[in-house]
Amino acid sequence: MSFPYSNKSYCQIFGGENQQCLLQGMKNIFMYIGKVPTRIVFDNLSTAVAHLGKGHDRILTDGFKRFKLHYGFEAVFCNGNAGWEKGNVENKVGYERRNMFVPVPTVKDFCDFNKELFVLCDKDAQRPHYIKHCQIEGLFQEELPQMNPLPRTEFDVFMLETRTCDNYAKIHFDGNTYSTAPKFARTEVFVKATSDAVFILDGECRQVISHPRLYGKGLESMNWLPYLELMS
């Protein structure tokens, strides 16, 4: 996310490009700066736009619409195939890739690494603006009072779906397999997925087990403890 007036930016990385990753990244930035921009320009990413209408008419995905209304910002979308209309952030992608991801870092935990990225982005702002010849951070401090305050309650970023467990009490979600517990074989459970975790809930929405969210296809996360309890 870049701020064209000051030329400051913040980046966050995740394991995939789903809606939970997009919204969690934006939420992280809002929480870190303590403000919400009044107007944000997006391209027509499928995690936010369900359908492109004529001109600038857009039908938004339900999750993105709820997020937008919760934080109260105006979402503006580029024309189709016109990413250059948000050229400032496009240039920032290349800049931060060259300056913060070379050499390629080893990421053991996305949450911890994203906290480090905030520090790196703040350090990067301690340099002169390429045209205005004053410090980027100083210009950003001028921007902050123009933004909206954070809402009183946080937005809980997740998706909730139902799945039927197979004979081995495993469920298939987003192309991967997750274990539950033997007693849930052939029963329906809820799957609550965040950007980095998958929670299995029973019919009363009580947590059965949790897994790290897998990114890829055909992968499996297996927690043997409930199965060992049955065997014992």
C-alpha positions as CSV (number, residue, x, y, z in Angstrom):
1,M,0.0,0.0,0.0
2,S,1.5,3.3,-1.1
3,F,0.7,6.9,-0.2
4,P,1.5,9.0,-3.2
5,Y,1.7,12.4,-1.5
6,S,4.6,11.4,0.7
7,N,5.8,8.4,-1.4
8,K,5.8,6.2,1.7
9,S,4.6,2.6,1.5
10,Y,4.1,-0.5,3.6
11,C,4.2,-4.1,2.4
12,Q,3.0,-7.3,3.9
13,I,3.5,-10.8,2.5
14,F,1.4,-14.0,2.7
15,G,1.4,-17.5,1.5
16,G,-1.3,-16.9,-1.2
17,E,-3.4,-14.4,-3.0
18,N,-6.8,-15.1,-1.5
19,Q,-9.3,-12.7,0.0
20,Q,-8.1,-13.4,3.6
21,C,-4.5,-12.5,2.6
22,L,-5.6,-9.2,1.0
23,L,-7.8,-8.1,3.8
24,Q,-5.4,-9.2,6.5
25,G,-2.6,-7.3,4.9
26,M,-4.7,-4.1,4.7
27,K,-5.9,-4.5,8.3
28,N,-2.3,-5.0,9.4
29,I,-1.3,-1.7,7.8
30,F,-4.4,0.2,9.2
31,M,-3.6,-1.1,12.7
32,Y,0.1,-0.2,12.4
33,I,-0.4,3.4,11.3
34,G,-3.5,3.9,13.5
35,K,-5.5,5.4,10.7
36,V,-7.6,4.4,7.6
37,P,-7.1,6.2,4.3
38,T,-10.3,7.9,3.1
39,R,-9.8,6.7,-0.5
40,I,-7.9,3.7,-1.9
41,V,-7.3,2.8,-5.5
42,F,-7.4,-0.9,-6.5
43,D,-7.0,-2.8,-9.7
44,N,-9.8,-5.3,-10.5
45,L,-8.5,-8.2,-8.4
46,S,-10.9,-11.1,-8.1
47,T,-10.7,-11.1,-4.3
48,A,-12.5,-7.7,-4.3
49,V,-14.4,-7.5,-7.6
50,A,-17.0,-10.2,-8.4
51,H,-18.0,-8.7,-11.7
52,L,-16.9,-5.8,-13.9
53,G,-19.7,-3.7,-15.2
54,K,-19.6,-0.9,-17.7
55,G,-17.3,2.0,-17.1
56,H,-16.4,2.0,-13.4
57,D,-19.4,0.0,-12.2
58,R,-18.2,-2.9,-10.1
59,I,-20.0,-5.7,-8.2
60,L,-17.9,-6.3,-5.1
61,T,-17.4,-9.6,-3.4
62,D,-19.3,-9.9,-0.1
63,G,-16.2,-10.2,2.0
64,F,-14.5,-7.1,0.5
65,K,-17.8,-5.1,0.8
66,R,-18.1,-5.9,4.5
67,F,-14.4,-5.0,5.0
68,K,-14.8,-1.7,3.1
69,L,-18.0,-0.7,5.1
70,H,-16.4,-1.6,8.4
71,Y,-13.4,0.6,7.9
72,G,-15.3,3.3,6.0
73,F,-13.0,4.0,3.0
74,E,-13.9,4.7,-0.6
75,A,-12.8,2.0,-3.0
76,V,-11.9,3.2,-6.5
77,F,-11.1,0.7,-9.2
78,C,-8.9,1.2,-12.3
79,N,-10.2,0.6,-15.8
80,G,-9.8,-3.0,-17.1
81,N,-6.2,-3.8,-18.0
82,A,-5.0,-0.4,-16.9
83,G,-2.8,-1.1,-13.9
84,W,-0.8,2.0,-14.8
85,E,-3.6,4.1,-13.4
86,K,-2.2,3.3,-10.0
87,G,1.4,3.6,-11.1
88,N,2.7,4.8,-7.7
89,V,2.1,1.4,-6.1
90,E,3.1,-0.5,-9.1
91,N,6.5,1.1,-9.0
92,K,6.7,0.4,-5.3
93,V,6.3,-3.3,-5.9
94,G,9.5,-3.3,-7.9
95,Y,11.3,-1.0,-5.5
96,E,10.5,-3.0,-2.4
97,R,11.2,-6.3,-4.1
98,R,14.7,-5.0,-5.0
99,N,15.4,-3.4,-1.6
100,M,13.7,-5.6,0.9
101,F,13.7,-9.1,-0.7
102,V,17.2,-9.3,-2.1
103,P,18.8,-11.7,-1.2
104,V,15.6,-13.7,-0.9
105,P,14.8,-14.0,2.9
106,T,14.0,-17.2,4.8
107,V,10.5,-16.8,6.2
108,K,9.6,-19.1,9.1
109,D,6.6,-17.2,10.3
110,F,4.6,-14.7,8.2
111,C,3.3,-12.8,11.2
112,D,6.8,-12.2,12.6
113,F,8.3,-11.4,9.2
114,N,5.5,-8.9,8.5
115,K,6.3,-7.1,11.8
116,E,9.9,-6.8,10.5
117,L,8.7,-5.4,7.2
118,F,7.0,-2.5,9.1
119,V,10.4,-1.6,10.6
120,L,12.1,-1.8,7.3
121,C,9.4,0.4,5.6
122,D,9.8,3.0,8.4
123,K,13.5,3.0,8.0
124,D,13.1,3.4,4.2
125,A,11.1,6.6,4.8
126,Q,14.0,8.3,6.5
127,R,15.2,9.6,3.1
128,P,14.4,12.7,0.9
129,H,11.5,12.7,-1.4
130,Y,12.6,12.3,-5.0
131,I,11.0,15.7,-6.0
132,K,10.0,17.6,-2.9
133,H,13.5,17.3,-1.3
134,C,12.2,16.9,2.2
135,Q,12.0,13.7,4.3
136,I,9.4,11.1,3.2
137,E,8.5,10.5,6.9
138,G,7.8,14.1,7.5
139,L,5.4,14.2,4.5
140,F,3.7,11.1,5.7
141,Q,3.0,12.8,9.1
142,E,1.2,15.5,7.2
143,E,-1.0,12.8,5.6
144,L,-2.0,11.0,8.7
145,P,-4.3,13.7,10.1
146,Q,-6.3,13.7,6.8
147,M,-7.2,10.0,7.3
148,N,-10.1,8.5,9.2
149,P,-9.7,7.1,12.7
150,L,-9.8,3.3,13.3
151,P,-13.2,1.9,14.1
152,R,-13.7,0.9,17.8
153,T,-13.9,-2.8,17.0
154,E,-11.5,-4.8,14.8
155,F,-12.6,-6.6,11.7
156,D,-12.1,-10.4,12.1
157,V,-10.8,-11.6,8.8
158,F,-11.9,-15.1,7.9
159,M,-14.1,-17.2,5.7
160,L,-16.6,-19.8,6.9
161,E,-17.7,-22.8,4.9
162,T,-19.1,-26.2,5.6
163,R,-17.5,-29.5,4.7
164,T,-18.5,-33.2,5.1
165,C,-15.8,-35.3,6.6
166,D,-14.8,-38.5,4.7
167,N,-14.5,-42.0,6.2
168,Y,-11.2,-41.1,7.8
169,A,-12.7,-37.9,9.4
170,K,-10.7,-35.7,7.0
171,I,-12.0,-32.7,5.1
172,H,-10.9,-31.2,1.8
173,F,-10.6,-27.5,1.6
174,D,-9.0,-25.2,-1.1
175,G,-7.4,-28.2,-2.8
176,N,-5.8,-29.6,0.4
177,T,-6.7,-32.1,3.1
178,Y,-7.0,-31.5,6.9
179,S,-7.7,-34.0,9.7
180,T,-10.5,-33.5,12.3
181,A,-11.2,-36.2,14.9
182,P,-12.5,-39.8,14.4
183,K,-15.9,-39.2,15.8
184,F,-16.6,-36.7,13.0
185,A,-16.3,-39.3,10.2
186,R,-19.1,-38.7,7.6
187,T,-20.5,-35.7,9.5
188,E,-20.7,-32.0,8.5
189,V,-18.3,-29.5,10.1
190,F,-17.5,-25.8,9.8
191,V,-14.2,-24.7,8.3
192,K,-13.1,-21.2,9.5
193,A,-10.1,-20.1,7.4
194,T,-7.8,-17.1,8.1
195,S,-4.8,-16.1,6.0
196,D,-2.5,-18.5,8.0
197,A,-4.7,-21.0,9.8
198,V,-7.6,-23.4,9.3
199,F,-10.0,-24.1,12.3
200,I,-12.4,-27.0,12.3
201,L,-15.6,-26.3,14.2
202,D,-18.3,-28.7,15.2
203,G,-22.0,-28.1,14.7
204,E,-22.2,-25.9,17.7
205,C,-19.2,-23.8,16.4
206,R,-16.9,-25.2,19.0
207,Q,-13.3,-25.6,17.9
208,V,-12.3,-29.2,17.2
209,I,-8.8,-28.7,16.0
210,S,-6.6,-26.2,14.1
211,H,-4.0,-26.4,11.4
212,P,-1.6,-24.1,9.6
213,R,-3.2,-23.1,6.3
214,L,-1.6,-25.0,3.5
215,Y,-0.7,-23.2,0.2
216,G,-0.4,-25.4,-2.8
217,K,-2.5,-28.3,-4.1
218,G,-2.7,-31.9,-2.9
219,L,-1.1,-31.2,0.5
220,E,-2.2,-32.7,3.8
221,S,-2.1,-31.5,7.4
222,M,-2.5,-34.3,9.9
223,N,-2.9,-33.9,13.6
224,W,-2.7,-37.5,15.0
225,L,-3.6,-36.7,18.6
226,P,-7.4,-37.3,18.4
227,Y,-6.7,-40.6,16.4
228,L,-4.2,-41.8,18.9
229,E,-6.6,-41.2,21.7
230,L,-9.2,-43.4,20.0
231,M,-6.5,-46.1,19.3
232,S,-5.4,-46.1,23.0
